[in-house]
Structures are given as structure tokens and as C-alpha cells.
């Protein structure tokens, strides 16, 4: 069985189907080499990976081009005053960016993300809000499939603080830097 067939079997076993985005890297060269397969979030901007069984399809040096453009998009720090409702926190990017995971610190307790807006459209099903604890780096809650953020639009978080003190809203996205 070659690595292409093995990847197809792994995809079928996980219900993703052939063609789902994967990062497949051989650990050791040669026939029967062990594979490290980890599922990536599907969508625009999934990085290209050099694959030995497709010679010439992707031509780059892995040492100079690690992980095909995976990087961080940080938010900085925004102070959300006590009793604030729907404070807008705009996030912009210098290049198109497809988030895969959102990380908010678990050390800030009490903030509520009421909306995440992309071009004026709320990505959440309602506006009642989600506690930041569900989106912390230690949470095992599922994440939404984030759309690609363009340089002209970015994304806006609307954050409320029902506590009696000022709280910091900070965090970042881990994702793929999209190339034009």
C-alpha cells in the first residue's frame, strides 16, 4: 500500500471523504514509512505540503518554507470597562488569513462575546453571547469553521463585561496565511 492509498483509507475511516484537507508528512523516507496525519480545518487557504508521491506538484524547500504558511494573528489587548455592553473590538490582517482555531486566555473570567461579525453578518446563531471560557486555550468545546479574513474587511468581536471591574480582551487566531 502506498502513502496515497493509506491517506485515503484514513480519510474514509474518519468520515471526511477523499479530498478533505490534510497535512500528511512521511516521518521516514521509503516504502512503508510511518505517516503523521493530522486533520486541518477545511476551507480556503489550507497550506500546500510537499508530497513525495506527487513529484513536481509542489516545488519548495521545507527548511525554508515550514508548515506552508501557518502562523498567528494576534488581537493585542483591549480593555473592556465594567458593565460595558457590545464593545466593538476590530481585528484586521495584513494579508488574507484563514483562522483554524481561536485562542482566548483562560485567565480572564467574566467576558462574554455577544457577536463575531464579518462584513456586518453575525457568525453566531444569536446575540445572547458566549463566555470567553468556552473559547479559551484549555477548552475542549468545538470551534466554528472560520471564514477567510480579507485585508479590507477583517473581523469584529462584540464583547460585553457584566462584572464590576475592567477586564482585558485579548487572544489570537492560529491559521493559514493565504497567498494571492
Buried (B, 14 or more C-beta within 10 A) or exposed (E): EEBEEBBBEBBEEEEBEEEBBBBBBBEEEEEEEEBEBEEBBBBEBBBEBBBEEEEEEBEEEEEEEEEBBBEEBEBEEBEBEEEBEEBEBEBBBEBBBBBBEBBBBEEBEBBBBBBBBBEEEBEBEEEEBBBBBEBBBEBEEEBEEBBBBBEEBBBBBBBBBEBEEEBBBBBBBBBBBBEE
